[in-house]
Amino acid sequence: RQTLAHSRQFEVVEVKPSIQERAVGPAACSIESQGPEHWLYLDEKASIFCGEGHPGAWLATAARHDTGCVLMLSFKVEPAKAACDEALHAALIELTRAAGEALPPILVSACLKLQGEALAAVSASMTDLLTGTDEAALHSALIEQVHRHFSLRRIYLALHDVNSKSYRCKLHTGFDSSFTPFAIALSEEDDFFVKIVRRGTPRFITRADDPASDLKRFDIGEDFRGAIVIPLKIGANAVGFIYADQPRGHEAFIMPEAVTSFGALSAGAITALGERMAVQHQAETDSLTGCHNRYFLDRVLEVEIPRVRRYNSPISMLMLDLCDFKRTNDLYGHVFGDYILRETAGIIQTCVRELDIVVRYGGDEFVVLMVNTSEELARRVQDRIEQAFIDRNSEQEDERGMIDISIGLRSANAETISTLLAEADADMYMNKAERKKRQLTEALLELPGSRSDSVDVVISSLLANLNKKEPFNPVHSRRVAFLCLLIARELDLAVADVISLVLAAMLHDVGKASLPVEMLQREGPLTDSERRAVRAHSIVGEEFFKGLAHLEDVRPIIRHHHERFDGDTSGNQGGYPYGLKGADIPLGARVLKLADSVDSLLAGRPYREAWTLERALGFVREQSGAVFDPALVKTLLRLEGWPEKLDSPEALADLYAKVMDEAEDSSPEQIEAPGAVDAPQA
């Protein structure tokens, strides 16, 4: 009676023998145990039946032979069949525990059947969880299974956190909003929960156990009815624990064997998922930098591309590349190169947002994928990354420790998402080419702070060969660059066009490196064949740079810098190589034509004395519209004070800095404006 009453799930009443006789119907069977004092009256299926005399009440009856009393388990209201079955299960288990060894065989069989059913139910519900792939989904499912199998209301899941060496809350439900999750350090060996996990046996707690001190973290209150702590442990591997409790008035029948099985399966599911995630992480992670790899990026894009197409949400991508990284590996070794890659990855990861995905795309290329991110927001991330590398490089004393990056940015929506990666890649390579062009320009101009190693091996070799044959070439090229910058400043060119123009000024004569020294330094006239060979230098020169992406924009300027504005190709003063006319000649080539001619006249050549400034400018004025672009001639003629600065390296550096600063704000629409100038009408 005490055992059954203690569960509070049933009423325990005494009835008269007459009721007992009516309650035990003809379908019931009576089995006597080995001892004469225990009897159990059940029907053939060991299920609950309705006894007469209590209309609408479901009864489970048991009798003690020595007293003749009948224990009746009675619901106050008519229950559903499932509730009746649960009542019988509880009664059988409680009677089993109370009976000790003197147990009727039918009761043993019924209890084993109930235990088997409970264990089978737990096992069946946990099967799918053992192969789960989502951590958050698994934690949520475990909470749901605790409620399903044990009907407990407040549930708290805490798992072992390797980094903090503690049990930390992963998920909880049923608690008040004021409840604060907590962590338990594994070093606290005397802690109630740490000891339970170490022991590996579920702990059942009732109010009679005076649990206030052990469960104070959960604020059990006066309403507390009972609780269980389920350790999650496999062998020596402590995974964590589940705490669950029930308030008064909320009854639940809990089978210990089911709890133990549930704990073992839960620990197995969490451990298996952790191992799968570790393998998956290894498959999706670059081992050198710790970033995600290209395989992971492809998987993310498989999910994000349909989402962007469906909801037309913005998505942005940064493509980053280390400039001249192959040279770093070649000069300093792959160990140093790996160090640079790891540091690069670290800087990028510190600059992005928490939800941004950093990927080592391959070799020295990195990708930052930003979902639900507009171009404006992505630009802020790009600015942070660029500034971080600027700050980092400013602290480097050794040039080899510098990290130069180029960044391409593209944003997409539903219409352009399919080309996002390709466009970001193209933008990055374009920026890389522009960055390399700028470094090359500053190195060729020998500007303060420029890197000498920015000069390409091919270019430096060509220039060295040319400078031996034409010793005046370095000075001539820098003077031409100065004049080009003077004119470019008045044209409001964009940064890319200024750099291409200056590079062309520095490299416009490299084609002459293929000519004999005797021909280049001869003071007398050239033969027709020699003159044709000299005229070919513009084509030969631009062919030297074929295949170099960062010099593609320079090639047309070099190729056409000897064309005449009027298109005349006749005589020794005719334009070449193709006889282009007016605006058909690239603007950069027209500027270079004027600057190259002015300096050649002022400096002189082995076959001709230098001209005075007045004579040279007079010739330019006379040939305006014929040899030279008239708009450019007007621009040059109105400039003052430049002849005194023509030979000054400091003036060149200062002018370059000013032009570049002003060009930063130049709009793309302004670039082509000067190209519309035609020859004056006759």
N, C-alpha and C positions, 0 to 999 in steps of 0.2 A: 504494500500500500504506500509506504513512504517513497519507494523508488518511483512508482507511477505518479504519485502526487507531486514529486519534486520537479518533474518535467513541466508542470503547469500547462501542458497541452491538453490534459483531460481532467474531467471530474472523476473522483473515486467515491463511489457510494456503496452502501451495503443494502442488499435486497433480501426478501424472504425466500425460503426454499421454493415456494409455489411459483415465484417469478423465475427462479433458476430453472425449474422444471420446464416451464413454458419457453424459456429462452433457448434451451438446448433442444433443437428440433431434431426430427428424424434423420436429417442429412448430416448431422454432426457425428463425429466419432470420438471415442474416449480411449485414450492410450495411457496406460499406467507405466510410470518410470520404474527404475530399479528400486527406488525407495518408495514407500507407501504414502509419503506426505505431499507429493507434488502431482497435480493433475492439470491437464490443459484440454479445454473443450473447443474444438475447431471443426469447421466443415471440411469436406474433402480437399478443397483448393486452398485451404488455410487463408481464407479471406474473411472479411467481416460480414456478418449477417444481421438482419434486423430482428430484434426480440420483441415478442408480444408484451403488451402492457406499457410500452413506451412508444406511442405512435410518433413516427417521424424521426426517431432517434436511432442512430447506428451504434451498435454495441459490440464490444469485444469482451468475452467473459473468460474468467479463469477461476478455479476453485481450490481451496485448501481442504484437504480431506479431514483434517483434525478439527476444524471449526465449523465446517459446513457453510461458511460465508461465501458469498459470490462478490467478486470485484467487478464492477461494471464501469467501463470507460465510456462516458456519455458526452456527446457534443451538445452544446446548448441550442444550436440550430442545426437543421439538416444540412450536412456537408455534401460536397461533390464527391464522386467516386475516388478521384485522385487523393483528396484529403483523407478519405477513409483508409485507403491503402497506406498512406503515410502514417496514420494512427496505428494501424496494425503493425507496421514495421517497427515503429517506436516501442510499442508494447512488447513485441517479441524480443527486441534487443535488451530492453530494460529487465524483462523477466529472466533472460539468459544471464545477465550480469548478476542478478539477485540470487539465482538458483544455485550458483556454484557448480560443483561437480555432479550433484544429483539432478541431472537434466534429462527430460524425456527425449527419446530419439527423434520424434517428430519435430520437437522444438529445435534440436541441433540441425536437422535438415532444413527447416524453414529459415533459420538464422544464416546458414551458409548460403542459401539461395539468395537471401536479401543482400548479403555482403557481395556475392558475385554480381548481382544486378547493379549494385551501387558502383563497384569497381569497373564494371563494363561500361557504365554510363560515363564515368570520368574518362576512361581510356578512349572511348569513341569521340567524345567532345574535344579531346586534346590532340587527336591524330593530325588534323590539318595544321595545328599550331606548330607541330614539330618540323614542318617544312616551310614555315613562313619566311618571307623575305623583307618584311617591313617592321622595323623596331617599334615604332609608335603603335602600329596596328596590333602587334603581339602583346604589348603592355595593356592596351585597352581590352583585348580579348581575355587576358588572364583575369582582369578585374571582373569582367562579365561572367566568366566561368565560376569564380568564387561566389558570386551572387546567385547564379543558377543552381549550383550543386548544394550550397550550404545556406542559402536564403539569409545571408548577412548583409547589413545595410552599409555600414561604414567600412571602407576597405582602403588599405594603404600599402603600396608596393615600393619597397626600397631595394636597390641593387648595389653591388660592390662597384665603387668608382676607383679605378686603378690610379688615376692621377692624384686624387686627394686621400687615397687609402682610407676610405670610409664607406658606410652604407648611406646612399643618398636617395631621396625620394624621386621616383620616376613618374608616378601617377597616383592620385588619390581621389576618392569619390565619397559623397555622403556627409562630409564634414561641413561645419559652419564656415561662412566666408571669412571669419576672423582666424581660422585655423592656419598656422604657419608650418609648412614642411620643415624638417630638420635633418641634420646629418649626424651619424654616429661614427666616431673614429674607431677603427679596428684596434687601435692601441688601448682603448678602454675595455680591457679584458673582463672586468667585473660588471660591465653593463648587462642588463637583463636580456636584451635582444642579441647581443654579441654571444653570450653564453648559449642561448637557444640555438643559434645558427651553428656554433661550434659543435654542440651536442648532436644536432641533426634530427631531433625528434620533435614532432609538433607539441605545442603546449596548449592545453585547454584551461581556461581561466574562468572562474565563477566569482560572484560577489563574495561568497564565503571565503575565497582565498585572500581577501583584503588586498586587491591589486592596485590600490591608489598610488603607492609609491612607484611601482614598476611601470604603470601606464599613465603617469602624470602628463607625459608629452601629448597624449591624445585627449586630454580633458574629458574623461569618461563621465563625470557628473553623477548625480543621484539616480539618473535613469538607467544606469548600467545594469545589464542582465548577465552578460557573459561575453567571452572573446576567445579567439584562437590566434596563435602565432605559428605560421607555417614556415619552417626553415627551407630555403632553397639551396640545396647542396648536392654535389655529385662527388663522391669519394672525398678527397681532401679539398676540393674546389668549392669554396663558399661563394655562392652566387648572390645571396641576399635573403630577404624574408618578406612575407605577406602578413600584415596584421589586419584582422577583421573582427568586428564586435556587433552586438545586438542590444537594443534598449529593452526596457521592461515592456511587456505587452506584445513583444515581437518574438514569437517562439520559432525555433528552428531545430530540427532533428539532424545531428551531425554524427556521422559514422567515422570513428577514428581511422579505420583502414582506408576509407576514401580520402581522408585528409592527407594521410601519408603518401598515398599513390599520387594524388594531385600535386603535392609538393615535389615529388621526384620527377614527374613529367614536366612540370613547369620549369624546374631547374634545367632539365634536358633541353627543353625548347629554347630557353634563353641562351644556354651555352652553344647549342647547335647554330642558332642564328648569329651569335657572336663570331663563331668560326667561319660561317658563310660570308658574313660581312667583312671579316679579315681577308679572306681569299678574294672577295669582290673588290675590296679596297686596293689590294695588291695589284689586281688586274687593271684597275682604273687609275692607278697612281704612278707617277714618274718616280722611280727609285732614287734618282740623283737629287731632285729639287723638292720632292714632296708635293708638288702640284698635281692636279689631275692630268691625265694624258689624252691623246687624241681620241682613243677609243671611248673615253668617258664623254668627251665633247660631242662625238657623233650620237651617242645615246641620248644626251640631253636635247640635242637639236631634233631628234626623232619625235620627242615629246613637245618641244616648244614650237616647232614650225606649224603643226596642225592647230595648236592653241592660238598662235598669232593670227593665223588665217581665219579662225572661227570668230575670235573676239576683236580682231584688228587692234590688238594692244601693241604698244611700241616695244622694240627690242634693239639693243645696241651692242656693238662689238668693237673692242680694241685689239688690233694686231700689232705686236711689238717685235722688233728685231734688233739684235746686237750688231752694230756696224763693225765690219772688218774683224769678225770673231775668228775666222779662219787664220788670219794673220796672227792673232793672239795665240792660238794653239801652235802655229808653226814656230813662232819666235820663243815662246815661254813654256811650251809643253802642255799636255792635256790635263795634268794635275792642276796647274794654275787655271786653265780654261774651265775645269769643273768648279773650281772655287768661285770664279766670276759668275758662272751660271747659277750657282746656289745663292750667291749674294743678290743677283738680279731678281731671282724669284722671291727672295725675302723682302726686298724693297717694294716690289709690286704688291705682294700680299698685305703689307702694312698700309698701303695707300688706297686699296679698294674697300668697298663696303662689305658687311658681313654676308650678304646674300649673293654677292658677285662671285662668279666662278673663274678661277685662275687655272689656265691650262698651259702646260708645256707642249706646244703644237708639234715641235720637231726641231732637233738641232739647237739653233740659237733663237728660235721663234717662240713667242708666248702669245696667248689669247686671253682676253678678259671678256667674258660673256655677261651681259647685264640685262636681265629680263625685266619687263615693265619699266623700262628706262628710256626716256627721251634723249635726243641728241644733246640737248642743253645740259642735262644732268650728267650724261656720259662725258661731256667736255670737261666738267669739273673734276671728274676722276682722272682724266688724261692730264689736266694741269697739275694735279697733285703728284702724279707719277713723274712727270717731267721735272717739276721743282725738286722732288726728292733726289733725283739723279744729279741735278745741278748742285745741290747742297752736298751730296756725297762726293762728287768729283772735286769740289772746291777744297776738300780736306785732304786730297791726295797729294803727296809730295813727289811720288814716282809716277812718271807718265804712263808706265805700263799698267798701272792700277786704274786708269780711267775707263769708264764704261759709257760708251756712246750708244744711244738707242734711237731708233726711228719708230714712230707710232702712226698707224693708220686707224681712222675712226669712221665707222659707218653705222647708221641707224636704219631700221626697216619697219615696215608695217605689213599688212596682209598682201599687198601687191608686190612688194620687193623682197620679202623674206627669203625667197629661194636663192637670191644672188647675194645675200648678206656676207657670207664668208668670202666669196670671190672678190667682192668689192672692197671689203676691209683689207684683204690681202693686197689687192692692187693699190689701194691708197697707201698702205704701209710701204710698198716698194717705191711708189712715187715719192713719198716723203724721205725714204732712205736715199734715193737718188739725189734729191734736192739737198739733203744734209751733206752727202758726200761731195756734191758739187761745191757747196759753200766752204767746206773744209779745204778742198783742193784749191779753190780760189784764193783763200787767205794764205795758204802755204806758198802758192806761186807768187803772190804779191809780197811775200816775206813780211807779213804784218806782225806786229808784236803779239805774242801769245798764241800764234798759229802753230800747228803741229807739223813738223817737217815730214813725219811718216804718212801724212795724208796724201802726199804725191804718189800716184800710182807708179809701180815699177816700170810699166811700159812708157808712161809719160816722162818720167824722170830720165829714162834712157834716151828717149827721142830728143829731149831738150839738151841733155848733155852732149849728144852728138852734134846737134845744130849749133850749140854755143861754141864748139870747137871750130866749126867751119865759118860761123859768123859771130865773132867775139862781141859785136855790138848788139846782138839780139836781146839779151836780158834787159838792157837799158831801154832799147827800142820798145819792147813788149810792155814794160811798165809805163812808159810815157804814153803809148797808145791806150793802155787801160785807163790812165788818168784822163785823157781826152774823152774817151767813151763815157766815163763816169760823169764828166762835166755835162755832156749832152743828155745822158740818161736822166740826170737830175731834173732837167727842164721838161722832160717828157712824162714825168710821173709814172715810170715803169714799176711793175710789181717786182717783188723780191726775186722770183724765179727768173724773170727776164733780165734783171740787172746782173745776176750771177752768171747766166749764160753768156751775156755780152762780155763781161770781164774775162771769163774763161776763154772765149773766142779771141779776145785781144791778146791774151797771154800765149795762145797756142796757134795763132793763125798762120804762122810760117813753118810749122813743124814738117810740112811736106818737103821743104828744102833740104831736110836732113838726108834725103836720098840722092842729092846732087853732089857732084865732085867739088872739092874745095877750090880748085883752080877756077871753075866756072863762077862760083859765088864771089870770089875775091878779085876777079879780073877787072882791070881798069878800062880796058877797051871794049868795043861793041861785041855783042854775041852773034853767032851765026843763026840762021833761021831755025835750024834743028835745035840749037841750044835754047833759043828763045821759046820754042814750043815746049821744051822740057821744063823750063822755068815756069811757064804758064800752067803746066800740069800740077804744080805744087799744091794748089787749092783742093784739087780732087784727091791727090795722093794723101794730103794731110787729113782730110775728113775720113778717108778710108781707114786710116790708122785707128780710128776710134769706133769703128763699126763693131757692134756687139757689146759696147760698154753702155749700160742703161743710163748711167748718170751723165753721159756726154751726148746723148741722142739729140737734145735740143741745141747743142753747140755745133753739131755737124753742118746743118744748113747755113749757118752764119759763116763758117770757114769756107764752105764750098762756093758761096756766092759773093764773097767780099771784094772781088775784083770786077764785078759787073758794073756797067755804066748805067746811069739813070735813064739815058735816052735810048738804051739798047743797042747802040752802035758797036759793031765788032770789027770794023775795018781798021787797017793800019796798025802801027805799033802801039797806039794808045787806045785801041779797041777793047771793049769789055769782054770778059771771058769768065767761066767756060761755056755758058749756054746762051749768052746774049739776052738775058731777061731785061725787062723794061719797067720802070716806074714802080708801082705798088706790087708788082709780081716779085720784085726782089724783097726778101725778108727784111723787116725793119732793122734787125740787129746787123745784118750784112751792110745796109746803107750807112748806118752809124759807123761801123768798123771801117768801111771804105774811106769815109771822110777823115776819121782819126788817123788811120794808117798813112794816108797820103800827106796830111799836114806834117806829121812827124818825120816822114821820109824826106820831105822838102827842107824842113828845118835842120835835120841832122846831117843830111848829105849821104852819099854812098861812094864806094871806091871809084865808080865811073862818073860821079857828078859831085860838084862842090855843094856845100850847104847854102840854102837861100836865107835871106833875111826874113824877119817876121812879116814886114810890109809886103815883100814880093810874094811870099807864100800865101798870105791872106788875099792878096790881089788875084792870084791865080785861082784860088777857091771861088772868089766872087765871080770871076769871068766864066768859070765852068759850072756855075750853078744852073741846074736844069739840064745840063748836058752830061757831065761826069758825075755830079753830086746831086743829091736830093735838095731842092731849093729850100724846103722848110728847115732842114737840118743846117744848111749853110747859114740861114738867118739866125738860127739859134746860136751857133758858134760865134758868129760875128758880133752879136750883142753882148757876149760875155767879156768881162774885163778881169785883169789881174792874174790870169792863169799862166802866161808865159814864164813869169818869175818862179812859179811853183812846179813847173813841168819836171824838173830833175830832182825834186825833194821827196825822199821816201816818207818823211813825216807828213807832208802835204797829201801824198797819196793815201796814207793810212787814215788821215783825218777826213778826207773827202769820201772815202769808201764807207766809213762809219756813218757819216751824215746821210749819204744816199740810201744806205740800207735802213737806217732808222726811219727815214721818210717813206721808203718803199713799203715798210711794214703796214702802213695805213692805206696804201694804194688799192683801189678796188679793181677787180678783174676787168670791168668794162672799160677802164681807161687804157688798157695795154695796147689795144689795136688802133686807137684813135689816130696816132700820127701816120699810120700806114696808108691812109686814104689820100695822101698828097700826090698829085700828078704833076707832070711837067707843065710849065706855063705854055700858053698858046703862042704860036708864032706870030 
